[in-house]
Amino acid sequence: MTRQPRSTPGPSACWTPSAGTKAFAGSKGLSRSWLPTGPTQAGCGWPATTNPLYERGAPDQRLLEVASQATYLDHGSLADRLVRPAAFQILPYLIGWVELEDLSLASLYPPIPPEEDKVLAICSSGMDSTTAAAYHLRRGQQVTLLHFDIGQRAAEREQEAVHEIAEALGVPVKVITTDLWKQFYSRSTLIDRTRPVRTGHYGQDGAELHHDWVDFRNTLLLAMAGGQADAQGFHTICLGTNLAESQAYADNVEELPRRFGELLPWGMRPYHQVVVSRPVGTLMKAEIIQLGDELEVPWKRTYSCYVGRRRHCGVCASC
């Protein structure tokens, strides 16, 4: 459940605990605060926090509970007074405001104009991720391409292509090289060069997932992109996953970047907001091509082959 803030109250509206009412603990050590609400106490609130908070309320009793997760799970005697025990989680860097019997939330992240939004676009050099990067560039955002050399067969050819794409789009490119999958002893045909890249019969009996799956790839790429975003002040991580490939690869489904985006506030430095964007997440290949044409994507610079030859092989799953 998402609640949109109506407004952000000013400091003068802050609630002062009255006698006999539990006051706030520290913003990171909040245990439990009971806020009586009503016409004379409109504008009750709680401090910002970097830890998750939970609230439960009894509107007919004009009572709101704000608690840490541990306290929320501990059903004390006061909790028995609640007529609606369902909890609403308050994410980090949100400030809550009680106005009579209503609750509104406001973000404590500083607003970022589009022209100042720095986008880190994970780009494999393929059509999907290139289109996703072009989408943010068209919106006037500051785009940097992020390419990963994870020891894949096509690493050299992909790096060449991603630099050509960056030049065509007029954006910088960052390459991160890692041997994690070599240390994992990955048996993916994209990593293990002793195993041939499979061709033909794709889409049958999960063939793509079985042969071309790279262990935990998108999750780890998002994590490394998160580190780069935190270190260099990026506000958006762009991913080129899409609806077509979600049918073959488990880490292309919408749920992964959505859940990862919810995790990011706990992994970033204070008050640095980073979100995950999937501009082509709900599109099939034909729709991505249509969008790319509108965005003037440099198709001739892209490279999508698993084999890594100068020209696309034409028979692998990606081709």
TORGU-894282 format. One record per residue (C-alpha): residue number from 1; residue in one letter; chain; x, y, z. Coordinates in Angstrom, 3 decimals. Layout:
BEGIN
[pt NUM,"A","A",[X,Y,Z]]
...
# end
This chain:
BEGIN
[pt 1,"M","A",[0.000,0.000,0.000]]
[pt 2,"T","A",[1.366,3.401,-1.009]]
[pt 3,"R","A",[0.225,6.659,0.462]]
[pt 4,"Q","A",[1.064,9.905,-1.257]]
[pt 5,"P","A",[1.778,12.977,0.872]]
[pt 6,"R","A",[-0.619,15.895,0.609]]
[pt 7,"S","A",[1.972,18.324,1.859]]
[pt 8,"T","A",[5.058,18.579,3.985]]
[pt 9,"P","A",[4.259,20.353,7.275]]
[pt 10,"G","A",[6.587,23.044,8.481]]
[pt 11,"P","A",[8.629,22.866,11.708]]
[pt 12,"S","A",[6.091,24.998,13.568]]
[pt 13,"A","A",[3.553,22.182,13.302]]
[pt 14,"C","A",[5.720,19.648,15.134]]
[pt 15,"W","A",[3.967,17.908,17.966]]
[pt 16,"T","A",[5.123,18.373,21.520]]
[pt 17,"P","A",[4.378,15.409,23.812]]
[pt 18,"S","A",[2.052,16.286,26.630]]
[pt 19,"A","A",[2.358,15.039,30.190]]
[pt 20,"G","A",[1.732,11.327,30.491]]
[pt 21,"T","A",[2.424,10.645,26.795]]
[pt 22,"K","A",[5.537,8.726,25.748]]
[pt 23,"A","A",[7.975,10.950,23.925]]
[pt 24,"F","A",[10.076,10.039,20.899]]
[pt 25,"A","A",[13.241,8.070,21.321]]
[pt 26,"G","A",[16.189,8.741,19.009]]
[pt 27,"S","A",[15.533,8.444,15.289]]
[pt 28,"K","A",[17.512,5.197,15.093]]
[pt 29,"G","A",[16.496,3.851,18.494]]
[pt 30,"L","A",[12.786,4.452,18.343]]
[pt 31,"S","A",[11.014,1.761,20.338]]
[pt 32,"R","A",[7.387,2.818,20.520]]
[pt 33,"S","A",[5.550,6.113,20.442]]
[pt 34,"W","A",[1.845,6.515,21.022]]
[pt 35,"L","A",[0.449,9.660,19.456]]
[pt 36,"P","A",[-2.988,10.820,20.562]]
[pt 37,"T","A",[-4.642,12.619,17.662]]
[pt 38,"G","A",[-7.578,14.960,17.534]]
[pt 39,"P","A",[-8.600,18.540,16.845]]
[pt 40,"T","A",[-6.242,19.902,19.470]]
[pt 41,"Q","A",[-3.297,17.766,18.413]]
[pt 42,"A","A",[-3.478,18.032,14.627]]
[pt 43,"G","A",[-0.062,17.715,13.045]]
[pt 44,"C","A",[1.500,14.985,15.174]]
[pt 45,"G","A",[4.590,13.491,13.580]]
[pt 46,"W","A",[7.637,11.325,14.093]]
[pt 47,"P","A",[11.296,11.834,13.228]]
[pt 48,"A","A",[13.024,10.641,10.111]]
[pt 49,"T","A",[14.758,7.331,10.367]]
[pt 50,"T","A",[17.126,5.092,8.453]]
[pt 51,"N","A",[15.488,2.021,9.970]]
[pt 52,"P","A",[12.062,0.692,9.002]]
[pt 53,"L","A",[9.159,1.819,11.150]]
[pt 54,"Y","A",[5.646,0.467,11.367]]
[pt 55,"E","A",[2.394,2.148,12.274]]
[pt 56,"R","A",[-0.928,0.823,13.404]]
[pt 57,"G","A",[-3.901,2.931,14.254]]
[pt 58,"A","A",[-7.330,2.920,15.809]]
[pt 59,"P","A",[-9.193,5.833,14.172]]
[pt 60,"D","A",[-12.243,5.584,16.409]]
[pt 61,"Q","A",[-9.974,5.961,19.447]]
[pt 62,"R","A",[-7.806,8.560,17.693]]
[pt 63,"L","A",[-4.723,6.558,18.488]]
[pt 64,"L","A",[-1.661,5.837,16.385]]
[pt 65,"E","A",[1.262,3.543,17.198]]
[pt 66,"V","A",[4.661,4.049,15.596]]
[pt 67,"A","A",[7.136,1.307,16.368]]
[pt 68,"S","A",[10.307,-0.387,15.254]]
[pt 69,"Q","A",[9.960,-3.788,13.631]]
[pt 70,"A","A",[11.003,-5.619,16.779]]
[pt 71,"T","A",[8.525,-3.714,18.903]]
[pt 72,"Y","A",[5.785,-4.129,16.344]]
[pt 73,"L","A",[6.211,-7.895,16.504]]
[pt 74,"D","A",[5.958,-7.749,20.280]]
[pt 75,"H","A",[2.225,-7.538,21.021]]
[pt 76,"G","A",[2.019,-5.702,24.316]]
[pt 77,"S","A",[-1.016,-4.701,26.293]]
[pt 78,"L","A",[-1.338,-1.375,24.504]]
[pt 79,"A","A",[-1.497,-3.155,21.149]]
[pt 80,"D","A",[-4.651,-4.920,22.315]]
[pt 81,"R","A",[-6.443,-1.584,22.177]]
[pt 82,"L","A",[-5.989,-1.375,18.415]]
[pt 83,"V","A",[-9.019,-2.254,16.349]]
[pt 84,"R","A",[-7.054,-2.391,13.072]]
[pt 85,"P","A",[-3.916,-4.422,13.770]]
[pt 86,"A","A",[-2.689,-4.481,10.164]]
[pt 87,"A","A",[0.647,-2.689,9.877]]
[pt 88,"F","A",[1.831,-0.210,7.306]]
[pt 89,"Q","A",[5.601,-0.121,6.847]]
[pt 90,"I","A",[7.221,3.295,6.800]]
[pt 91,"L","A",[10.289,3.207,4.577]]
[pt 92,"P","A",[13.524,5.102,5.351]]
[pt 93,"Y","A",[13.674,8.833,4.736]]
[pt 94,"L","A",[9.941,9.337,4.985]]
[pt 95,"I","A",[8.409,11.593,7.591]]
[pt 96,"G","A",[4.919,10.758,8.782]]
[pt 97,"W","A",[2.265,13.268,9.699]]
[pt 98,"V","A",[-0.977,12.702,11.544]]
[pt 99,"E","A",[-3.751,15.127,10.751]]
[pt 100,"L","A",[-6.774,14.317,12.876]]
[pt 101,"E","A",[-7.605,10.757,11.787]]
[pt 102,"D","A",[-5.561,10.780,8.588]]
[pt 103,"L","A",[-1.945,9.902,7.886]]
[pt 104,"S","A",[0.227,11.451,5.198]]
[pt 105,"L","A",[3.854,10.853,4.297]]
[pt 106,"A","A",[6.478,13.118,2.783]]
[pt 107,"S","A",[9.893,12.253,1.437]]
[pt 108,"L","A",[12.983,13.723,3.073]]
[pt 109,"Y","A",[15.107,13.173,-0.021]]
[pt 110,"P","A",[16.043,16.459,-1.713]]
[pt 111,"P","A",[14.144,16.920,-5.011]]
[pt 112,"I","A",[16.232,16.363,-8.153]]
[pt 113,"P","A",[15.329,18.223,-11.367]]
[pt 114,"P","A",[15.503,15.973,-14.480]]
[pt 115,"E","A",[18.443,17.893,-15.903]]
[pt 116,"E","A",[20.413,17.183,-12.716]]
[pt 117,"D","A",[19.410,13.514,-12.484]]
[pt 118,"K","A",[22.507,11.403,-13.062]]
[pt 119,"V","A",[21.588,8.073,-14.642]]
[pt 120,"L","A",[23.874,5.044,-14.557]]
[pt 121,"A","A",[22.654,2.886,-17.436]]
[pt 122,"I","A",[23.826,-0.730,-17.330]]
[pt 123,"C","A",[24.610,-1.412,-20.978]]
[pt 124,"S","A",[25.620,-4.767,-22.427]]
[pt 125,"S","A",[25.879,-3.193,-25.920]]
[pt 126,"G","A",[22.641,-4.914,-26.941]]
[pt 127,"M","A",[19.470,-3.335,-28.306]]
[pt 128,"D","A",[17.484,-3.477,-25.057]]
[pt 129,"S","A",[19.941,-1.731,-22.752]]
[pt 130,"T","A",[20.916,0.772,-25.458]]
[pt 131,"T","A",[17.274,1.731,-25.963]]
[pt 132,"A","A",[16.815,2.087,-22.207]]
[pt 133,"A","A",[19.810,4.440,-22.011]]
[pt 134,"A","A",[18.548,6.468,-24.988]]
[pt 135,"Y","A",[15.189,6.827,-23.254]]
[pt 136,"H","A",[16.761,8.632,-20.283]]
[pt 137,"L","A",[18.972,10.711,-22.567]]
[pt 138,"R","A",[15.892,11.927,-24.465]]
[pt 139,"R","A",[14.376,13.000,-21.135]]
[pt 140,"G","A",[17.302,15.377,-20.638]]
[pt 141,"Q","A",[19.017,13.381,-17.888]]
[pt 142,"Q","A",[22.779,12.977,-17.486]]
[pt 143,"V","A",[23.496,9.441,-18.705]]
[pt 144,"T","A",[26.623,7.364,-18.177]]
[pt 145,"L","A",[26.845,3.873,-19.655]]
[pt 146,"L","A",[28.055,1.149,-17.289]]
[pt 147,"H","A",[29.415,-1.998,-18.925]]
[pt 148,"F","A",[30.476,-5.162,-17.123]]
[pt 149,"D","A",[33.224,-7.481,-18.305]]
[pt 150,"I","A",[32.433,-10.638,-16.336]]
[pt 151,"G","A",[34.571,-12.928,-18.456]]
[pt 152,"Q","A",[31.858,-13.612,-21.041]]
[pt 153,"R","A",[32.859,-14.926,-24.460]]
[pt 154,"A","A",[31.817,-11.739,-26.193]]
[pt 155,"A","A",[33.538,-9.383,-23.731]]
[pt 156,"E","A",[36.038,-7.884,-26.185]]
[pt 157,"R","A",[33.487,-7.334,-28.949]]
[pt 158,"E","A",[30.904,-5.972,-26.496]]
[pt 159,"Q","A",[33.360,-3.454,-25.061]]
[pt 160,"E","A",[34.183,-2.240,-28.537]]
[pt 161,"A","A",[30.480,-1.850,-29.308]]
[pt 162,"V","A",[29.558,-0.105,-26.044]]
[pt 163,"H","A",[32.264,2.513,-26.621]]
[pt 164,"E","A",[30.896,3.103,-30.122]]
[pt 165,"I","A",[27.388,3.446,-28.663]]
[pt 166,"A","A",[28.640,5.951,-26.074]]
[pt 167,"E","A",[30.301,7.976,-28.806]]
[pt 168,"A","A",[27.129,7.962,-30.926]]
[pt 169,"L","A",[24.975,9.031,-27.974]]
[pt 170,"G","A",[27.519,11.564,-26.739]]
[pt 171,"V","A",[27.772,10.102,-23.241]]
[pt 172,"P","A",[30.633,8.731,-21.106]]
[pt 173,"V","A",[31.126,5.027,-20.453]]
[pt 174,"K","A",[32.489,3.159,-17.442]]
[pt 175,"V","A",[33.717,-0.458,-17.657]]
[pt 176,"I","A",[33.919,-2.669,-14.565]]
[pt 177,"T","A",[35.888,-5.899,-14.886]]
[pt 178,"T","A",[35.356,-8.769,-12.479]]
[pt 179,"D","A",[36.257,-12.452,-12.338]]
[pt 180,"L","A",[33.526,-13.325,-9.847]]
[pt 181,"W","A",[31.914,-15.854,-12.162]]
[pt 182,"K","A",[35.247,-17.517,-12.804]]
[pt 183,"Q","A",[35.632,-17.858,-9.043]]
[pt 184,"F","A",[32.083,-19.231,-8.902]]
[pt 185,"Y","A",[33.140,-21.950,-11.372]]
[pt 186,"S","A",[30.104,-20.974,-13.405]]
[pt 187,"R","A",[29.016,-23.602,-15.916]]
[pt 188,"S","A",[27.116,-21.117,-18.059]]
[pt 189,"T","A",[27.926,-21.491,-21.741]]
[pt 190,"L","A",[28.448,-17.719,-21.801]]
[pt 191,"I","A",[31.247,-18.000,-19.222]]
[pt 192,"D","A",[32.660,-21.542,-19.483]]
[pt 193,"R","A",[34.501,-21.627,-22.793]]
[pt 194,"T","A",[34.935,-25.395,-22.619]]
[pt 195,"R","A",[31.216,-25.690,-23.303]]
[pt 196,"P","A",[29.790,-24.705,-26.703]]
[pt 197,"V","A",[27.177,-21.993,-27.039]]
[pt 198,"R","A",[23.944,-23.771,-27.859]]
[pt 199,"T","A",[22.096,-22.977,-31.065]]
[pt 200,"G","A",[18.625,-23.817,-32.317]]
[pt 201,"H","A",[15.541,-25.121,-30.491]]
[pt 202,"Y","A",[15.368,-22.045,-28.308]]
[pt 203,"G","A",[12.142,-21.373,-26.473]]
[pt 204,"Q","A",[11.526,-25.099,-26.105]]
[pt 205,"D","A",[11.527,-26.714,-22.654]]
[pt 206,"G","A",[13.396,-23.789,-21.072]]
[pt 207,"A","A",[16.454,-24.307,-23.272]]
[pt 208,"E","A",[17.620,-20.686,-23.003]]
[pt 209,"L","A",[17.477,-20.647,-19.211]]
[pt 210,"H","A",[19.212,-23.999,-18.871]]
[pt 211,"H","A",[22.164,-23.312,-21.167]]
[pt 212,"D","A",[22.691,-19.539,-21.097]]
[pt 213,"W","A",[21.809,-18.726,-17.504]]
[pt 214,"V","A",[24.601,-16.769,-15.788]]
[pt 215,"D","A",[24.428,-17.440,-12.066]]
[pt 216,"F","A",[22.866,-14.563,-10.073]]
[pt 217,"R","A",[24.006,-12.139,-12.785]]
[pt 218,"N","A",[21.435,-9.338,-12.769]]
[pt 219,"T","A",[21.286,-9.262,-8.979]]
[pt 220,"L","A",[25.052,-8.882,-8.688]]
[pt 221,"L","A",[25.203,-6.358,-11.527]]
[pt 222,"L","A",[22.574,-4.266,-9.753]]
[pt 223,"A","A",[24.556,-4.500,-6.516]]
[pt 224,"M","A",[27.780,-3.371,-8.209]]
[pt 225,"A","A",[25.908,-0.598,-10.010]]
[pt 226,"G","A",[24.550,0.435,-6.617]]
[pt 227,"G","A",[28.083,0.752,-5.294]]
[pt 228,"Q","A",[29.091,2.865,-8.280]]
[pt 229,"A","A",[25.983,5.021,-7.872]]
[pt 230,"D","A",[26.670,5.568,-4.184]]
[pt 231,"A","A",[30.330,6.420,-4.766]]
[pt 232,"Q","A",[29.789,8.740,-7.719]]
[pt 233,"G","A",[26.475,10.353,-6.825]]
[pt 234,"F","A",[24.175,8.793,-9.407]]
[pt 235,"H","A",[20.451,8.982,-8.699]]
[pt 236,"T","A",[19.076,6.374,-11.099]]
[pt 237,"I","A",[20.235,2.894,-12.116]]
[pt 238,"C","A",[18.829,1.944,-15.509]]
[pt 239,"L","A",[18.334,-1.702,-16.442]]
[pt 240,"G","A",[17.440,-3.051,-19.901]]
[pt 241,"T","A",[15.511,-6.132,-18.814]]
[pt 242,"N","A",[12.263,-6.605,-20.718]]
[pt 243,"L","A",[9.072,-8.610,-21.004]]
[pt 244,"A","A",[10.311,-10.891,-23.793]]
[pt 245,"E","A",[13.332,-12.185,-21.870]]
[pt 246,"S","A",[11.410,-12.491,-18.613]]
[pt 247,"Q","A",[9.857,-15.611,-20.141]]
[pt 248,"A","A",[13.261,-17.276,-20.365]]
[pt 249,"Y","A",[15.323,-15.770,-17.558]]
[pt 250,"A","A",[14.143,-15.612,-13.957]]
[pt 251,"D","A",[16.151,-12.459,-13.195]]
[pt 252,"N","A",[14.419,-10.483,-15.957]]
[pt 253,"V","A",[11.055,-10.365,-14.200]]
[pt 254,"E","A",[9.682,-7.063,-12.920]]
[pt 255,"E","A",[9.824,-8.195,-9.302]]
[pt 256,"L","A",[13.640,-8.281,-9.067]]
[pt 257,"P","A",[14.415,-4.596,-9.803]]
[pt 258,"R","A",[11.334,-3.528,-7.830]]
[pt 259,"R","A",[12.450,-5.409,-4.727]]
[pt 260,"F","A",[16.055,-4.302,-5.233]]
[pt 261,"G","A",[14.882,-0.701,-5.395]]
[pt 262,"E","A",[13.201,-1.158,-2.012]]
[pt 263,"L","A",[16.498,-2.444,-0.608]]
[pt 264,"L","A",[18.617,0.477,-1.837]]
[pt 265,"P","A",[17.805,3.008,0.931]]
[pt 266,"W","A",[19.525,0.743,3.474]]
[pt 267,"G","A",[22.644,0.389,1.350]]
[pt 268,"M","A",[23.293,4.020,0.460]]
[pt 269,"R","A",[24.964,6.827,2.319]]
[pt 270,"P","A",[22.556,9.033,4.282]]
[pt 271,"Y","A",[20.010,10.979,2.247]]
[pt 272,"H","A",[21.324,9.711,-1.094]]
[pt 273,"Q","A",[18.321,8.450,-3.027]]
[pt 274,"V","A",[18.883,5.938,-5.834]]
[pt 275,"V","A",[16.054,4.360,-7.789]]
[pt 276,"V","A",[15.972,1.547,-10.352]]
[pt 277,"S","A",[14.499,2.275,-13.778]]
[pt 278,"R","A",[13.325,-0.241,-16.412]]
[pt 279,"P","A",[12.221,1.822,-19.424]]
[pt 280,"V","A",[11.638,-1.280,-21.579]]
[pt 281,"G","A",[10.537,-3.569,-18.759]]
[pt 282,"T","A",[7.016,-4.097,-20.101]]
[pt 283,"L","A",[7.923,-4.239,-23.805]]
[pt 284,"M","A",[8.403,-7.102,-26.245]]
[pt 285,"K","A",[11.223,-7.020,-28.819]]
[pt 286,"A","A",[9.145,-5.493,-31.620]]
[pt 287,"E","A",[7.999,-2.744,-29.257]]
[pt 288,"I","A",[11.589,-2.074,-28.149]]
[pt 289,"I","A",[12.616,-1.656,-31.789]]
[pt 290,"Q","A",[9.724,0.739,-32.360]]
[pt 291,"L","A",[10.705,2.790,-29.301]]
[pt 292,"G","A",[14.372,2.692,-30.324]]
[pt 293,"D","A",[13.522,4.030,-33.771]]
[pt 294,"E","A",[11.674,6.932,-32.143]]
[pt 295,"L","A",[14.689,7.593,-29.924]]
[pt 296,"E","A",[17.098,7.308,-32.874]]
[pt 297,"V","A",[19.075,4.475,-31.291]]
[pt 298,"P","A",[22.296,3.779,-33.266]]
[pt 299,"W","A",[21.321,0.182,-34.114]]
[pt 300,"K","A",[24.400,-0.418,-36.270]]
[pt 301,"R","A",[26.631,0.162,-33.240]]
[pt 302,"T","A",[24.828,-2.392,-31.049]]
[pt 303,"Y","A",[26.037,-5.968,-30.570]]
[pt 304,"S","A",[23.935,-8.788,-29.122]]
[pt 305,"C","A",[25.681,-12.059,-30.045]]
[pt 306,"Y","A",[26.758,-14.561,-27.384]]
[pt 307,"V","A",[29.606,-15.977,-29.491]]
[pt 308,"G","A",[31.716,-12.837,-29.737]]
[pt 309,"R","A",[32.764,-12.882,-33.388]]
[pt 310,"R","A",[33.186,-9.742,-35.433]]
[pt 311,"R","A",[29.753,-10.286,-37.033]]
[pt 312,"H","A",[26.692,-11.735,-35.357]]
[pt 313,"C","A",[26.582,-15.521,-35.662]]
[pt 314,"G","A",[22.838,-15.470,-36.388]]
[pt 315,"V","A",[22.051,-18.758,-34.639]]
[pt 316,"C","A",[22.620,-18.257,-30.884]]
[pt 317,"A","A",[19.714,-17.357,-28.576]]
[pt 318,"S","A",[20.562,-13.684,-28.514]]
[pt 319,"C","A",[20.819,-13.448,-32.292]]
# end
